[in-house]
Amino acid sequence: MKTRIYTFNLFVVLFVASLFYGCAHTNDLASYNLSASKILFKKYVSYDLSKVYVDINAGYGNDTKSIIGVILGGLASGYTEEQVKEKFRNAINGDSISTNITDGIKEGLLTYYRITPVKSLEEDPKFIMDTQLLKFYVESNSYGIYVKAHTKAILTDRNTARTIWENDETSSIPLYDVYIPSFGSQTIQTSKSVLNAIRLMNMTEDELRFAINAAAEEVGRMQSETLRKDIADR
């Protein structure tokens, strides 16, 4: 009986420890001097991103149908649920989203450390920043349309292969309205109004793509903000 209790307790301890380790946030910036250092930025996109998850019927609380779902059910709607999903799939490019996230992190390092970005190992970088885009969702509710991104950023010392800084984060960012003129000025017009379903139906794929990439850039800035706080706490 004692053996069984000991085994069970050991299993619980190991399980809890594994959860803690999996969620650990690494910050060893105090042991390294990144200022003026060369950093190579790499990116990784999960293969699952080829199957972008688009949820247009997810509400919150008692909101059992999303605003998109309600409009799709209206008599004036000429769109099907699958057409809306297809529009998002065509507008979402995992590689460009990952690039925008990486740019946000790079901007943070340039701001707080004045680092020198390099393009290849031939330039002998001292550190490597790896940005991983693991999941990307599109969801809607009565407040508007949002993207949810699960990202991981890892800063590694190239000489020792040790992780200096690591942050695993899930971000929820609203999509803002975007308008690209069909003639005349090529200036892309944006507003602070959250994209709604009615506007979505009339957007071009280019406009939707721009809105999604802008949201991805904001995801990168959120990673950068965590980095800034960790720099301040070192």
Protein Blocks (a to p, Z undefined) as FASTA:
>chain_A
ZZmmmmmmmmmmmmmmmmmmmmpccdfklmpcfehpacdddddddfklmmccddfkbceh
jllbcfklmmmmpmklcbdfklmmmmmmmmpcfklmmmmmmmmmmmmmmmmnopacdfbf
klopabdcddddfbdcddddfkbccdddddddddddfklopafbdcdddddddddddddd
fehjfbdcddfbdcdfklmmmpcfklmmmmmmmmmmmmmmmmmmmmmmmmmmZZ
